[in-house]
Amino acid sequence: MPESRVLIIGGGAAGLSAAIASARLGVAVTLCEADARVGRKILASGNGRCNLTNTSISPLAYNHSDFVEPVLGAFPYEAIRSFFADIGLLTRADDEGRVYPMTNAAGSVLDVLRLECAHLGVETRCGFEVERISEEPGSGGFEAFSRDGDTVRAEAVIVATGGGDALLAGLGHGLVGTGPVLGPMRTDTGPIRGLSGVRVRCSATLFAGGTALATERGELLFRDYGVSGIMVFDLSRYLERGSVISIDFFPDVAPAELRTTIAERCTSLAWRNAETFFAGMLHYRVARAVLSTAGVNPDTPVEELPQARLAALLKDFRLNVTGMGDASQAQVTRGGASVAEFDSNTLASRHMDGVFAAGEVLDIDGRSGGFNLHWAWASGIVAG
């Protein structure tokens, strides 16, 4: 018979993996989830396909790399893939290292997690929104109170819900201010007027105060409010006040080579005007934006084009960033419980015995592409 009880608050990725890890050690586990069912965010992840990990998992992909290193060392990419294989999930990796269920459906991931929890005897209480946790004097245990007045007693508590930082604050833990990351960015819209919906393959660098903060490469999507796309999401993790994003439309072409290309086009396509000069080289709406930014009238003869200015803009098309875009589109919330107050090897609280944290409740966020779900699984297993 189980000898003790572990209470897990949050039925998401971290909570479900923590429940499995704890139950496998032979203890009684109760998992409390505020929603009517567990795993709602898992079902929505990866556009419904659940990008559950990445073949390139590294501590350097996270904001507190030193803290995550022991957890990722204990449960690297291979270990998480094996964890899912053991509970019946077949997976595949795409050309960019992103790992998905073979079924291409997030529901398959949730199914195997729920089945394993049931098989191990995990008690799941949905619709149980924990309002506060208190330490039971003299018992060495804890009591969790729901908004409806119900209670659960346990010898240890794992907080594994994104909003659980308030619960940890109630137990004396310090918090880092939260905000959305891994999302679109708002920019000044004058230079990109008319580009909404246009996608370009490029590289982009985020600057602040003249210092390059990060560079990403891939597909960028122009929106009526700014820029979006996976590469922009990753850049958003480094956003600072006063940042500028520089877009390089030809990242594989050196500046001197691009200047030569434009000069040669001016000779071979001398019969064109500015409006048609970039046809075959740039999306026509992007070309229009570049010409407008350069102050070039569409009717300008090719021989009068400012070649050096155009070449420079194609390698360094700048937009002032005014902030994050729609927070509902952000994949992760930065902030939460301060990692300085938890043991990086066990995820146990340094302030109170028997309290653990896992997943997004901690101030940890990583790149897009399966890195954040990997942290959820790995930290859940370690805490469990």
C-alpha positions in Angstrom: 0.0 0.0 0.0 1.2 3.6 -0.6 3.0 5.0 2.4 2.5 8.7 1.9 0.5 11.2 -0.2 1.8 13.7 -2.7 -0.4 16.5 -3.8 0.1 17.9 -7.3 -1.5 21.2 -8.2 -2.0 21.6 -11.9 -3.0 18.9 -14.5 -0.9 20.2 -17.4 2.3 18.8 -18.9 4.4 19.3 -15.7 1.7 18.1 -13.3 0.9 14.9 -15.3 4.5 13.9 -15.6 5.1 14.6 -11.9 2.1 12.5 -11.1 3.5 9.5 -13.0 7.0 9.9 -11.5 5.6 10.1 -8.0 3.2 7.2 -8.4 5.9 5.0 -9.8 7.7 5.4 -6.5 4.8 3.8 -4.7 3.2 6.8 -3.1 -0.4 7.8 -3.1 -0.9 10.8 -5.5 -3.7 13.3 -5.8 -3.7 15.6 -8.7 -5.9 18.7 -8.5 -6.8 20.6 -11.7 -9.0 23.8 -11.8 -10.4 23.0 -15.3 -13.1 20.4 -16.0 -10.4 18.1 -17.5 -6.6 17.8 -17.4 -4.3 18.7 -20.2 -6.2 21.5 -22.0 -3.0 23.3 -23.0 -1.4 20.1 -24.2 -4.3 19.7 -26.7 -3.7 23.3 -28.0 0.1 23.0 -28.3 1.8 22.9 -31.6 -1.4 23.9 -33.4 -3.0 20.7 -32.1 -0.1 18.5 -33.0 2.0 18.8 -29.8 5.6 19.5 -30.5 6.7 17.7 -27.3 10.5 18.0 -27.4 13.4 18.8 -29.7 16.5 16.8 -30.7 18.6 19.9 -29.9 17.7 20.4 -26.3 20.4 22.5 -24.5 20.5 24.6 -21.4 21.6 27.5 -23.5 18.1 27.6 -25.0 16.6 28.8 -21.7 16.8 32.0 -19.7 18.4 30.5 -16.6 20.7 28.0 -18.2 22.7 27.2 -15.1 19.5 26.3 -13.2 18.0 24.1 -15.9 21.2 22.3 -16.6 20.9 19.6 -13.9 17.3 18.8 -14.9 18.2 18.6 -18.6 21.3 16.6 -17.7 19.1 14.0 -15.9 16.4 14.1 -18.6 17.8 15.0 -22.0 16.0 14.6 -25.3 16.5 10.9 -25.4 15.2 10.3 -21.9 12.0 12.3 -22.6 11.4 10.4 -25.8 11.9 7.1 -23.9 9.6 8.3 -21.2 6.8 8.6 -23.8 7.8 5.4 -25.6 7.4 3.6 -22.3 3.8 4.7 -21.9 2.9 3.8 -25.5 3.5 6.9 -27.6 5.2 6.6 -30.9 7.0 9.8 -32.0 8.8 11.2 -35.0 11.3 14.0 -35.5 11.1 16.4 -38.4 14.0 17.9 -40.4 14.4 20.8 -37.9 14.5 18.5 -34.8 11.0 19.0 -33.6 9.4 15.9 -32.2 5.7 15.1 -32.7 3.5 12.1 -31.9 3.4 9.7 -34.9 -0.4 10.3 -35.0 0.2 14.1 -35.5 -2.4 14.7 -32.9 -1.9 16.3 -29.5 -4.8 14.2 -28.2 -2.5 11.1 -28.4 0.0 12.6 -26.0 -2.8 13.4 -23.5 -4.3 10.0 -23.9 -1.2 8.1 -22.9 -0.5 10.4 -20.0 -4.1 10.0 -18.7 -4.0 6.2 -19.2 -0.7 5.9 -17.3 -2.0 8.0 -14.4 -5.1 5.9 -14.2 -3.0 2.7 -14.4 -0.8 3.9 -11.5 -3.8 4.8 -9.3 -3.4 8.6 -9.4 -6.5 10.3 -8.0 -7.5 13.1 -10.3 -9.8 15.8 -9.0 -10.9 18.2 -11.8 -12.8 21.4 -11.0 -10.6 21.7 -7.9 -9.1 25.2 -8.0 -6.6 25.5 -5.1 -6.9 28.9 -3.5 -4.2 28.5 -0.8 -1.9 26.0 0.8 -1.1 26.0 4.5 1.4 24.0 6.5 -0.3 21.8 9.1 1.3 22.6 12.5 3.1 19.6 14.1 2.1 17.2 11.3 4.9 17.9 8.8 2.3 18.0 6.1 0.1 20.4 4.2 -3.5 21.2 3.5 -4.8 22.7 0.2 -8.0 24.6 0.2 -10.2 24.9 -2.9 -12.4 28.0 -3.7 -15.4 25.8 -2.9 -14.2 25.0 0.6 -12.9 21.4 -0.1 -9.5 20.4 1.2 -6.8 17.9 0.4 -4.1 16.9 2.9 -0.6 15.7 1.8 2.9 15.2 3.1 4.4 16.9 0.1 3.1 19.4 -2.5 4.3 20.0 -6.1 3.0 23.2 -7.6 2.9 22.7 -11.3 0.4 25.3 -12.7 1.2 28.5 -14.5 -0.8 30.5 -12.1 0.6 28.7 -9.1 3.1 31.4 -8.3 0.5 33.1 -6.0 0.3 29.8 -4.1 4.1 29.8 -3.7 4.1 33.4 -2.7 1.6 32.4 0.1 4.3 30.0 1.3 6.9 32.8 1.5 8.5 32.5 -2.0 9.7 35.5 -3.9 8.2 36.2 -7.4 9.6 37.6 -10.6 7.2 39.8 -12.5 5.3 38.0 -15.3 4.8 38.9 -18.9 4.2 37.2 -22.2 7.2 36.0 -24.4 7.4 33.8 -27.5 4.9 35.9 -29.3 4.6 38.6 -32.0 6.0 42.0 -31.7 4.5 45.4 -32.3 6.5 47.9 -34.4 6.1 51.2 -36.1 3.9 50.4 -39.0 4.8 53.2 -41.5 7.6 51.3 -43.2 5.5 48.1 -43.6 2.2 49.6 -44.5 0.5 47.3 -47.0 2.6 44.2 -46.1 0.2 42.5 -43.7 0.0 38.8 -44.6 3.3 38.7 -46.6 5.8 36.0 -45.5 9.5 36.3 -46.3 12.5 34.0 -45.6 15.1 36.1 -44.0 17.2 36.7 -40.9 16.5 39.3 -38.3 18.5 40.8 -35.4 17.2 42.6 -32.4 19.2 45.6 -31.2 19.0 47.8 -28.1 21.2 50.8 -27.6 23.3 49.8 -30.6 24.0 46.3 -29.2 22.9 43.2 -30.9 20.8 41.1 -28.5 20.0 38.1 -30.7 19.7 37.0 -34.3 17.2 34.5 -35.7 16.6 33.1 -39.1 13.5 31.6 -40.8 10.2 32.8 -42.0 8.9 36.2 -40.9 5.3 37.2 -41.2 4.3 40.9 -41.6 1.2 41.9 -39.7 -0.8 45.1 -39.7 0.6 45.8 -36.2 4.2 44.6 -36.7 5.9 41.2 -37.2 5.2 37.6 -36.3 6.4 34.1 -37.1 8.5 31.6 -35.2 11.8 33.5 -35.6 10.1 36.6 -34.2 8.7 34.6 -31.3 12.2 33.5 -30.4 13.5 37.1 -30.7 10.8 38.3 -28.4 12.6 36.6 -25.5 15.3 39.2 -25.7 13.1 42.3 -26.1 14.1 45.4 -24.2 12.7 48.9 -24.0 13.8 50.8 -27.1 14.6 47.7 -29.2 14.9 47.8 -33.0 14.6 44.8 -35.3 16.8 44.7 -38.4 15.6 42.5 -41.2 18.1 41.0 -43.7 16.2 39.9 -46.8 19.3 38.3 -48.3 21.2 36.6 -45.4 23.2 34.3 -47.7 24.5 37.2 -49.8 27.3 39.4 -48.6 26.8 43.2 -48.7 29.4 43.7 -51.4 27.9 40.9 -53.5 24.4 42.4 -53.2 25.7 45.8 -54.3 27.2 44.1 -57.3 24.0 42.3 -58.1 22.0 45.5 -58.0 24.6 47.3 -60.2 24.4 44.5 -62.8 20.6 44.6 -62.7 20.7 48.4 -63.3 22.7 47.6 -66.5 20.8 44.6 -67.8 17.3 45.9 -66.8 17.9 49.6 -67.6 14.6 49.7 -69.5 12.6 49.1 -66.3 11.6 51.8 -63.8 11.8 51.6 -60.0 8.4 50.0 -59.6 9.4 47.0 -61.6 13.1 46.9 -60.9 12.9 44.2 -58.2 10.5 42.0 -60.1 11.9 38.5 -59.9 14.1 39.4 -56.9 11.7 40.5 -54.2 8.0 40.1 -53.4 6.4 43.1 -55.1 4.9 44.4 -51.9 8.3 44.1 -50.1 9.9 45.9 -53.0 7.4 48.7 -52.7 8.1 49.1 -49.0 11.9 49.2 -49.6 11.5 51.8 -52.3 9.2 53.9 -50.1 11.7 53.7 -47.2 14.5 54.8 -49.5 12.4 57.7 -50.7 12.3 56.5 -54.3 9.3 57.4 -56.5 8.0 54.3 -58.4 8.4 56.1 -61.7 12.1 56.8 -61.1 14.2 55.5 -64.1 16.6 52.6 -63.2 19.6 54.7 -64.0 18.7 57.2 -61.2 18.2 54.5 -58.5 20.3 55.0 -55.3 22.0 51.6 -55.6 24.0 51.8 -52.4 21.0 52.9 -50.4 18.8 50.1 -51.7 21.5 47.5 -51.1 21.9 48.7 -47.6 18.1 48.5 -46.9 17.9 45.0 -48.2 20.5 43.9 -45.6 19.3 46.2 -42.8 15.6 47.1 -43.0 14.9 48.5 -39.5 11.7 48.8 -37.5 11.3 50.3 -34.1 9.7 47.8 -31.7 7.0 49.3 -29.5 6.4 46.1 -27.4 4.9 42.6 -27.5 1.9 41.9 -29.7 -1.3 40.2 -28.6 -0.6 38.5 -25.3 -3.1 35.7 -26.2 -0.8 34.6 -29.0 2.3 34.3 -26.8 3.3 30.7 -26.1 4.9 31.2 -22.7 4.7 33.5 -19.7 8.0 34.7 -18.4 8.4 35.2 -14.7 6.9 33.4 -11.7 8.7 31.8 -8.7 12.3 32.9 -8.4 14.6 30.0 -9.3 17.1 31.2 -6.6 14.7 29.8 -4.0 14.7 26.2 -5.4 17.2 23.4 -5.5 18.2 23.0 -9.2 18.8 19.2 -8.7 15.5 18.3 -7.1 13.3 21.4 -7.6 12.6 21.4 -3.9 12.0 24.7 -2.1 14.9 26.1 -0.1 12.5 27.7 2.3 10.0 24.9 3.2 10.5 21.2 3.3 8.0 19.2 1.3 7.3 21.9 -1.3 8.4 21.5 -4.9 7.8 23.4 -8.2 7.8 22.4 -11.8 7.1 23.7 -15.2 5.9 27.2 -16.1 5.3 28.2 -12.4 9.1 28.8 -12.2 10.8 31.7 -14.0 12.0 29.5 -16.8 11.3 29.9 -20.5 13.0 28.5 -23.6 13.0 28.8 -27.4 10.0 27.7 -29.5 10.2 24.3 -31.1 9.4 21.9 -28.2 11.8 23.4 -25.6 9.2 24.6 -23.2 7.2 21.4 -23.2 10.5 19.5 -22.7 11.1 21.6 -19.6 7.6 20.8 -18.4 8.1 17.1 -18.7 11.6 17.0 -17.4 11.0 19.3 -14.4 7.8 17.4 -13.6 9.6 14.1 -13.5 12.4 15.5 -11.4 10.0 17.1 -8.9 7.9 14.0 -8.8 
